[in-house]
């Protein structure tokens, strides 16, 4: 797993996730309609700060009474991933989100293990308690029961909200959603983001000014 300089991650925290997404587009290394989770994965605590971390991955089920593994399987896996960590947990039930792996106990435990939050197509609960410790929930639903939740596998590629994530992938997430950041361009993203912000502010200042002319080439102004 490639580990970036801590200063790179701290720099990424200064930007919201849409700005980072725009910055990634300027490198033209992947299609613009890929690299982020779909709207089914919503930010449960939009007031909490940006989340940046390396993915620890796993799968769960909550329906039925078949045998699986306890949470210790995931506890051990996250310790193999460099910090800061983000747990990405795919719920294999059809439909998913019938039982919650995530509540006060798991949020507190994984917070102590150096995890900033979780991204899951499953459900979460104990919202007040998780919010109080600053543990971020990105999930498809909120639920009341853990049902028969158990861990299936860990440390494998998973797909959550249409986004495939492998152990060690770098994620950036906030109230807008979840984004995968390519390692190879991560150190260059802050510079690209600054250019985008500057260009947009120049355009907006013009739109708000007495000099604004809708007959002008607005798209060209925004690009330059």
Secondary structure, DSSP 8 states (H G I E B T S, - for coil): -----HHHHHHHTTS-HHHHHHHHHTT--S-TT-SB--TTSEES-TTS--EEEEEEEEEEE-SS----B-THHHHHHHTTS-SSEEEEEEE-SSS--SSEEESHHHHHHHHHTTEEEEEESSEE--HHHHHHTT-EEEESEE-S--TT-EEEEESS-EEETTEEE-TT-EEEEETTEEEEE-HHHHHHHHHHHHHHHHHHHHHHHHHHSTT--TTS-HHHHHH-
